[in-house]
Each structure stands twice: as structure tokens, then as C-alpha cells.
Amino acid sequence: MHMPPEYFLKTGKRLFKKNFRRFFLFFDFDGTLVPIQNNPAGCSLSTEVRSQLQKIALSKSASIAILSGRSLADIRKRVRIKGIYYGGNHGLEIAGPQIRFTHPEAKSFKHIIDSVRQSIEKATRDLQGIIVEKKNLSFTLHYRMASKENKVLVRHIFHRTITEEFSGHAFKVIKGKQVLELAPDVLWDKGRAALFILQKFGTDYLPVYVGDDLTDEAAFKALKGKGITVRVGSSKKTEAQYYLKDHREILHFLQTIYDTIQTGKRNPLHF
């Protein structure tokens, strides 16, 4: 029987103390560390969240990875914390200490995905409220700011383009919160990316994954029984064990982790 997640700030904090060892913290970006914006170019970390992440990273009791649907270059530019791991395009690109990875099969899709993007850009250029976000290995069509009529139309254009103009090619369509993404059709997701990073570090770390979107569900499932999984936003259908009410609770969550680390250092036998 599938159990609904428990509210982390009520029941989950004791797990950090019970399972205290080095943490490996995975975070989604948009909707998790920052609120979702109408224009994706407007997102940046708050001073408080960046400071808390930096303190945790410098504690030497935790490693941090940010796994985002954004391009690797974009997510690194927006987070700007040294010594942590970054995953772009849902983990198709990963960079950090001693890791430089691009999924070998994904590269072969770049040319055709660029062609699809250009076709969709041309077909939607006169529609208000549409943003086409170009990424290194994929692209995302944002329609959050569009009218109701344009939302219907742009979804039709997207699907018609890939099924008619590019019918001989295989793609992965990733649906998000009023976005559609076209990505390489490879067997890879945030769950596989998280496990790829973890396997380089052995079993000394407790994995903790926090995310808010459908793409994070693959990581919740991959880490089930291996660590702690937290969904941002309540949902009975999630694979996560716990939830936070919204992204505004992420600072409290980070403070809980840092306090656990500091208490563990002062009283190691207590844990």
C-alpha cells in the first residue's frame, strides 16, 4: 500500500539525528530553492538560502548537488557556490569536484533538437507570453504567461512539430508546470544522475533529496530505502517519504540540517 508523505518539519527532523553521518544533499532548483517565476531568467538564490548552503558545504559533514532542468552553465551561474556538484538538463551534464560528465548518447541528439527548437520558435514568434529556453542538449517551451487560447495553441504546435515535421526521430517529452521540454531519448533521469554521483562516494553518506516537480519523482523512487526524500508541496501521489508545504520552508529545512551537523560535531556519541 502506498503511504502518503509525512510533513517533514513535524516528524522528519528526528531522522537526521537517528541516521546522523555525512549527508549528501540533492536539491532541485526552480520551485525548491527558489520560487517558480513567470520568466525563468528572473530566478536567483536569496542571500539567506545561499548563505545556508555555503555553511553546510563548508562544514565538511555534507556534500551538495543541485540537479536542475536548466543547462549546466545556467544553473552554475545562478547558484555560484564553489566546491559543490551541479547537474544540468536533469543530470545529462554533471560537473563538480572530480566529476565531469556528459551523457555519451545525448550528444548525438543536439543537432536535431536544435532544428526542432528553431521550427517551434518560428511557429510561435507572434504568440504573446511564450518563451523558448535554449539549453545545451535540450530546450524548454514556457507558456505560463500565455493566454488560455495561446496555451492550447502552443501545446498543439509543439506536438504537431515533433510528430509531423520530425516524425522519423525519437525524442523524450518532459512535462512540467506549464512547460514542455524536448530532450534526448536516452535512459537517464535525475534518479540515475543521483545514483551516478553517489556511487563515486561509497556508503558513508546519507542521501537526502529535495524536489518539487515530476522529474524529481525518479530520484525519490531511486533513493527509496537508501536515504531521505522530501517533496516540496503536498501530494498524495508522490514517491517521497516527506513533504514541505512550499519553497518558503526550504530555509528552515537547511537550518535543520546545519544544526544537526553542528550538534553531531559537539556530541558525537549522542548520535
N, C-alpha and C positions, 0 to 999 in steps of 0.2 A: 504494500500500500504506500502510495506517495504521500509523504508528510509535508504540510505547508511549512515554510520557513519561520523561524522564531525571530523576534525583534532582538537584534544583537545588543543594543545598549541596555537591555533588560536582563538577558540571560546568557549572552555570549562572552562577556568580558572574563568570566571565570575560566573560560577555556584557555586564554592566553597564559594565565598563571599555572593552570594544571599542566599544560603542554609546553612550558617555557623551555625554549632553546633558541638557537638563532632563527630568526624569521627570514623567509624570502617572500617579500610583499609584491604582488602584482596588482596594478591598477589600470583600468580603462581611463580615458581622458575625458572626452565630452560626455556630460551627464553624470560623471563620477567625481573627478577632481575639479571640474568647472561646470557651471550651468550650460545647458544647450542654448546656443544663440541662433537667431534667425540667419545671420551671416556667419559662416564658420571662421571667417577671417577675424572676427571680433573676439575670439576666445583667448584668455590668458589666465595663468595661475594667479590667485590672490597672493599677496605678500605673506599672509598668515599660513596658507597651505604650503607654499614653497619653503618657508622657514621651518615648518614642522617636518617636511620631507627631508630637508637638509640635515636637521638634527638627528633624525633616525638613521640616515645614511652614514653620518659621521660617528655614530655610536659604536660601529664595528660589531654590533649584535644583530644587524639586519642588512640584507641586500634588497634593492628595489628595482622593479622593472615596470615600465609604462608600455602597455600594449594597446595600440590605437589603430583605428581605421585610416587615420591620416598617413601621409607619406612619412618616411623616416626623417627626412630633412625638416619637415614641418613640425613634427612632434618634438624633435630635439630643440628647435628654435623657440618653441613655446614654453617648454619646461625649464631648460637651461640649468640643469643640475649636473655637476661633474661626478663621475665615478659610479653612475647607475646604468641600467640597461634600458634600451629603447627598442620597441618593436613597431615598425610601420606596416601599413597595408595588412593589418590583422596578423602580423607576425611573419609575413613573407620576407621582410627585411628586418634583421636584428643587428644591433651594434651595442657594444659595451666592453668592459674590461675583458680582454682575451677572447672576445667573440666578434666576428664579422661574418654575417651570413645573409645570403640572398637565395631564396628557394631556386634550385637549378632549373626546374621546369617552367617556372613563372616567367623567366626572361623571354622565352620563345613567344609569349603572347603579347609582348609590348607593342609591336608594330600594328597588329590587327585591332587591339583595344584602342590605340591612338586613332585609328581610322574610324572606328565606331564613334568615338568621342567627337571627332570633327564633324561627322554626319549629324549627330544629335545637336551639337552646338549650332549648326546651320539651320536645322529644323525648328529650334526653339528660340532663336535670337530675337524674335519680335514678341515673345511672351514675357509679360511682366512677372517678377517675383521668382525667376528661375536662375539658379546658379549651377554652373558645371565646374566642379572642382577637379582639376587635372592633378593626378598623382603619378608617381614613377612607374608603377606596374598596373594601375587601375584608374578609374575615375568614378566620381560620385555626382549624381544629379540631385540637387537640393531643390525642393519645391514648397518648403514650409511657408514662404511669404507669398505664394501664388494665390489667386482667387480660386474658388471652388471649381469653376469651369476649367481654369488652366491646369489645376491639379489633375483632373480627369484626362485632359488632353495630353499633358506631358507624359503621364504614365503610358498612355496609348502610343505616343511617339516612340518612347523608349522600347517598349516590347515589339512594336512593329519593325523598328530598325534592326533589332538583333534577329528577329525571326524571318524577316523578308529580305532585307538588303544583305545581311550577313548569315544567311540560313545554313551555309556549309561549315560554320565554325561552332565550336563548343566554348561556352563561357559559363562562369558562375555568377548568378544574380544574387546579390545580398540585399535584403530588405531591412531598412532601419526606420527610425522615427521621422517620417516624411522625407525619406531619401531612398534612392535606388542606386546601387553600386554595381558596376560591371568589373569583374575580377577574373584572373586566370583560373581555368577549370583544373585545379590541382587539388590533391588530397592533403589539405592543410587548413588549419584554423587556429584560433587563439589557444585552444586546449593543447594542440600539438606543439605550438610555439612555447607554451609554458613548460611542458614536459621536456622539450628540447633544451631549454635553458637549465632546468633543474638537474638533468642527467649529468651535467658538467660539474655539479657541486656535491654529489653524493647524497646521503640521507641525513646529514646533520642539521638540515634546515626544516622548519615547519612552513609549508607553503600556505599563504593567505592570499586569496584572490577576491578583488572587489570590482564589480562592474554593473552596468545598468541596462545593457542592450541585448538583443537576441544573439549577437555574435559572442557575447560573454558566456552564454549558456554552454557552449562547447567546452570552455575552461572549467565551469562548475562541474560538468559531468566528468571531465578527465581527472579532476582532483578529488572526486568523491572518495572518501575513505583514506585520503592521503594528507589532507590539510583542512583548512577552514575556508568556506566560500560564503561571500556576502553579496547580495543583490541590493543595488541602490534603487529604492522604490518597491513597494509591497506587491507581490504577485503570488498566487497560489500555484501557478503553473511552472514556476522556476525550479531548476535543479539545485539552487543554492540552499545551504543549511540555514542561513540567517539573512536578515534584511536590515537596511537603514531606511528611514522614511523618505529621504531625498538627499541630494548632494550637499545640502547645508549641514548635514550631520557628519560629513567626512572629516572635518576638523576635530570634532570630539573623538572620532574613531582613531585618528592619527595620534592625538594626545594620549589616548588609552594605550596604544602600542608603546609610545615613548615612555610613559610612566611605568609600564610593565618591565621594559628594558632596564630602566634606572633602578627599580625595586629589586629586580633579579641580580643586578650587579652588587647592590648593597647587602643583600641577604640570599646568597646562592643556595644555601641549604633549605631555605623556606620553600623553594620551588622543587 
